[in-house]
Every structure is written in C-alpha cells, then in structure tokens.
Amino acid sequence: MKTLLACMTLTLATLAIGVGAAPTTAQEPEPDTAGFVGNWMGTLDVGAAQLRLRFVIAETEGALGATLYSVDQGNAQIQVAETTVSGDTISMSMPMVGASFRGTLSAEDGNITGTFTQAGQSFPLVLERVPDDEGEVTLRRPQNPEEPYPYLAEDVTYVNPEGGHTLAGTFTRPASGGPFPSVILISGSGPQDRDEALMGHRPFLVLADHLTRRGIAVLRYDDRGVGESTGDFGSATSQDFASDALAAVAYLKTRDDVDPGEIGLAGHSEGGIIAPMAAVASPDVSYIVLMAATGVNGERILYAQAALIARAAGAPEEAVAANREQQRAIFEVLKREPDPGRAGEAITAIVRAGLERANPGGDTAYDDAMQQAVTAQVRQVNNPWFRYFLTYEPAPMLERVTVPVLAINGEKDLQVPYEENLREIEAALRRGGNTRFETHALPGLNHLFQHAQTGAPSEYQSIEETWSVEAMELVADWILRTVGG
C-alpha cells in the first residue's frame, strides 16, 4: 500500500504547496511520563515500502509534546496534535495526516509496541529508544546562497493602504548601476514567508538570488499576517492578496534604484492567479510571469490534482473515485450554502461518513484522531479563501491582460497539470488579443520546478535541487528581453 507515502507529506490535495509542521503541546499527562521522553525510531512496513519513523517526545511545563519525522521522505515533519499517557500506554494523534499511534511501554525491553493507524488501515509499529541525534537527516540545499552576497540585500517595509497593514520583505539589486528592471515575487497558497519556505527549501530566496545576479532587482515579501508582515491572513482571498502585490508595486515606484517603467510580477501557483489581477488593475505593471499557474477554476484543479497524486501514490481506482465523490459533495455544499455554520455541519457529516466507511469499528485512539482530522479538513475548506478559489475563473481576467506574459509549467506537475492549464492560459490571452506572450512546458519538472522522478509532493523534500537552473534562466532571459525590447 503506497497511499501512506503521499499522505505523510500532503494530506489534502489543494493548491497549497506548503506543509505546516511543528511540535505541539499535549493534554495534562498522567504523573509517570518520564519513561516516554526521548528519541524513538521504528520501521513501518506498508507492504510496497518500508518507512522509518522517528518520534521525538519531550516534556515541557508538565505536559508531553511530540514531533514525528518520516525519515525516508526527506525527514518530513508531521504535526502531532495530542500526546497522552495512561499508565504504560501512550497515544499520539496526527490529524493533519489522519493518523494515530497507540503503544505500550515494555518494562522488559524498554520498547513501545503498538499500532500505527492511517486512512482506515492499521500497521504494527515497534519504537526503540535511540540516541538523541540518531535518525536526524541533514537536508542538503546546495542552491541556497550564502552571505556575503555580491549584490545589495535590504530588509524593507511598506503599507498596503487598502488593508491598513504593513508588509515586510527583502529587496535585492545589483551592487552598482541602475535604475534596474524589477520583479515582485508572489507566493502560492497558504501562509508563506518571503522565501516561500517549505520542506527545507527556500524557493524564492534561490530565485531572487539568480535573478539579481542577472541584473534584475527583486522584491519578495512575507504574506499578510506571516513573519514580519501584519494583517489578517485567514480572512483574505486571492483578490485581497492582489492588493498586497499592488502595494509592492507602489513601493518600488518610490525607489530611485528601480526603473518605474519596468516593474513586473512573477507569481507561483496561486500567485499566478494574483499576478493577472494586479496587472489588470494597475498601469504600473509592465509584464507578468506565471509559474505553475492555473488556467481553469479551482474545482477542476482540485479534482485533477487529487486523482494524479493518489495514483502516483499507488491508490486503486476505486479509492480515487470515492475521493472524487467526496470532493464533489463537499464542493456542492460550499457552492450552495453561504452560511459557514450550516456549511460546516454538512461538510462534517460528509467527511465523517467517509472516514467511518474507511474505518468500520475503529478503536478509541483512532476515533479521537479522526475527530481531529474531521475538524482540520472542515476548516481547510470552509473559509473565505477556499470558497473564492473554488469557483474563480482565471480566463476572463487573463483576457484583459495587455502586458507581456510568460507562462511556464512543469510537465511532471501533479498539482497544476500542465496540458490543460497552459492551453487555457494561452487561449484566454489570444481571445483578449494579447500577442506578446510565451508558454513553455518544461520536461521533467514538478510543481516546484525541481527535476523529479514522479512529480508527487512526497518527493519535494527529498530532492536536493530547489529550482532547476534552466527554469530560472528561462525566466531571467525573458524578463531582460522583454524590458529591453
């Protein structure tokens, strides 16, 4: 069974490319918890593969907390939401991957012997105590630039007057000369920092470094409510984020080292939806770059990516079909029921029914984990951003774009399949009369523009490359050719 491989690093097939993972605190533990504190390793046999799992269990201020690492998936870090001890039994729930572990500490051999449950299937798992540094994986990211940089790097802040919040970012430009052509990097969905950091990678740091070395000034910024930026991320939609991009344009126009007539936007994933919105709204945007952008509405994207990712993980067709039916039911609720409370109740019933079908007669620990999983999944879809994304049609906005456009997608992208989306992007631009555009399908590259074997999100962290050089060169060459033309 290979579905576990994908679920460990991406739980819900959405456009988001980040994976949240951090150790969390627990409920008040039973008095004797010292025996569980430490570094534990075990191997999960899922038939088609074996996965080494590492649990780091710690006690802080009288409460147990734990972090799970999937060692063979690039040391992917999984959120453990709750850790409880009753006598010699420990229970841990990971609702973001719909999983739980319950095991008993043996007084004889010191191991924790128990059961790991995920997506309705249970697997035996024995955890052995190991030295604190055993199982740690040092992720090599050879493309991350190291200081001192051969260019200026400046931390900056500016205000979005529409939202009344302050955005913080990093501006880079060549060390001398200017004014320079510039580009603003717009991140994908989910709360992203200025580097679009995920799974040990810092894609926007690497891309900004490459473009700046080629003579292009770059501004990248923390999303509203993330990092050093203020504002409310949770209530914002793609349209709101477009106003943040326009605030960045306005800021660059105040700088003497930026050519005000050569300011562009480069959006990755959802950022590729936002860039056309901003370009249509402002005459100060001179070009846009769409990187793994969508040309169809969110519902079509989500159906396609869920099926592709599941199949890449080895899921049988009946499971793919069942997941699509559940997606369809959830999306119908969101489209017909505007009230979040009533929608939440209906979606909860749909998700719970699916989990119960997958796990008839599950044990208490599994039921507890599934309850948290249900809550997490409902929150992930029953919010303003998801509702907007689900039905937003990029094509009408693309038809209104009059500035030059570069659109690139990886042929192994399973999150935004390249064929349909590049085709629809090109068709929309043509309908609008825009003749100044290029589209490129890049062989062998995934959603992050890494060289990949399958393109599955489960590979992202294990790949050392952050950005393929040919993709970055294509972007740099096109920008310089466009602003110089």
Steps between C-alpha positions, in 0.01 A plus 500: 500500500660825383236754597677559831803633316304792361285558805801550723597818319181628340169427660242691300553555130470876478697762313701570809866396469594537861479244774451628853687297759608589849512333839192571707411470862278236651231446755597471864689167518478227756757541781754248367605623155879499533530157342358628172720808464771456239583420139320193359545321167292234329444358152152496352445216252225606260555215256625691198752693705657533842505835674723593789310717747657703778300636793660765717309514829569778749349634819454874541336665799340174609353409162619254238549605141629308200625547148496232232759483223466277194869429450472340156289784364770760537450518876153646446371649825144408600290683755413298812197680636442304818718274717347325801620234743286262702708266712749331267309592182568804282263634235596754234274650236605661172173640362664686213587162347199319646722272709559384854735278700426311820767292667598340829836553670658167593678470833703209358660636184416872530327509160162650418298238315181612335296582192528783248167577332439715195217533250314202643794259495709383794864393508710357783777732613771443760690806621848463647676766702806634314758772567368853465684566176416169332259521211567866437534584134698799384328635192741618234382810320802587286325784317438708812724807464738585780601843620674720416291540185650670193202738499300723732246325727279731703212425739212735424146577616211676328129551565201364313257790542206287387539260790680733739770245571878503455685259278861404566737356248848493350611710205806394301675678214839499330774675697546784253327669214130545454224582494419133449211302356326329787267214581278431800465135604149389603474176697268203466205423723517465873688727739842547343805694610711709265710197402192281436677261737383139515652158565845644552487689170496878458387536137458876489839555664663289228302661218565853627870425527513374141303790353696763693829356378361543147436871557136500611387658828268273701251563779364204695279543806334316786129443441270716712492364855814291439852563625556872545191605301187608683139442399253213504589213268209276597223726369672593172432376147710507184348838417618638833849367434499684167477825695815395690680451169386844386632649824835346411485663156427836658793457736745418219391813315633708792853361463759684294681174420193348329388590147131590553415393145645152537326353805362148456329228703594133519245276670542137597194273519225717653734792440435433132133584563587814692748646249243546218257663746764755596613555141145579390445734795817707459672664201824485699545125439703457183510117472401184685654155541266210582678206662288185539191721472147381441286562194184337635293538815599349832246220490648359181852540638416318823335208325799458269774534760330270751473224242855545370657503846299200615593296194866595538478366855359170376137550601250266327249654260209432735673714764559776244133490402383503862719800579367690200144432606575633848667808349196555279263480795707746704533744211124491438442599861741791472340622178139486620532589871645843577458471876828362647324341798251300297764416240735377774237265637428353158867457411572343839235237431647426156858467627398296804300259286799446273733433791255260660471306175880477491524393863197299612514431873822696557655510846478800734843642414418486131160658558662785696750559219226489241292755690793739485553413135138582423529838672823581317357408159184701552702808597721453198210540259236698688669839483493809275816415309395148402150608403644770274760271346250221435292696250739771378548486122845628396414527130293822502776681689768362268299627202544852639879479541672718243862489626752231394450162666729204557324182618704194602386167644685180576392191307516294821293743704225298671351800682438717194503265197676682221306398189155631588624806686754625249247440223233703676742780593609533137142484371389777738789726402423448132131575550601827664721594205829475689775394259793564733516174689692175523400169654744222585446145625825400668585127480582313820404782741245487781282768663806653668700487173728231636622210287281217627437131448122494540405857585322388818508742795660222706820560298530873564700480819732217396615683184810709569434738211278797588458649150616361168757733353340481154168626640666793676703583191186492287332750734805726518560498125135578425482788747818662370387452141155641581612811687771563245267472202 
